[in-house]
Amino acid sequence: MAITTVTLSSLSLHSTTTPRLSFLKPTTKLQPLIPICLTQILVSLPPFFSPENQEEVFFDPPTPPEDYIPPPSFDEGPMETEDEIAAAYEELYGPAYSGVSVLGKDVYVMDSKAKKISGWGSRVKKEKIKDGFDERVIQVRRVTKVVKGGKQLHFRAIVVVGDKQGRVGVGVGKAKEVIVAVQKSALNARRNIITVPMTKYLTFPHRSEGDFGAAKVMLRPASPGTGVIAGGAVRIVLEMAGVENALGKQLRSKNALNNARATVVAVQKMRQFSEVARERGIPMEELWK
């Protein structure tokens, strides 16, 4: 093994001799690879992979029975109609939503469509909801909210909706404009519809009392021809429900919203004679014995 010595003169930057780049000249030649024959690889494999040990396997399917009918192909049958596809989906996932609420009205009419009027100073106007319910405003008040920058003025509206056939609802809404507040309260009242139990004489089946907050309302049935003898919010709720003969009285607070909701609570406590007889398991004729 040759040992190469390096002197300081050869590393000098001011050397005049030309450096020899001996590593650029290959001193040895690469030996060519020995070709390997494929037969040598096969010979070196274990005897399991030899073609002599492989056996031919034939697939013999069983014979079908005499009454066997091959199923039709997926593409050969007739195309399914939309009704058949809908029926199959309903069988798997249940009936589809038809858009009709429990009250039998279309729920999409509650979200009324907005119409824009072109021109200067135009505002968004909404169509009046046409679902068979009448609206009546009980009260519109100004309310304020004290914030860091001062007071914010809003309007609160109380609206009663009813179809005068035994269904009524009370709602409240707030907005910066009176019209928008009335629309919001009417929409809120439609979400709180209740059914008022009435007899064939359009009166209550029995007396009832209800309270909400500091308000308390007393309701009594009346004979035909009496009319609605009540005042304030109680009278409006009974008239929108379709009650024609009844007695009502506000016993405590005179707050319109609390009295209207107390009337709803009193009505919800009432029950028809048929419901009481069904719960007791007796015919209706035995209720008065």
Order of alpha helices (4+ residues) and beta strands (2+ residues): alpha-alpha-beta-beta-beta-beta-beta-alpha-beta-beta-beta-beta-alpha-beta-alpha-alpha
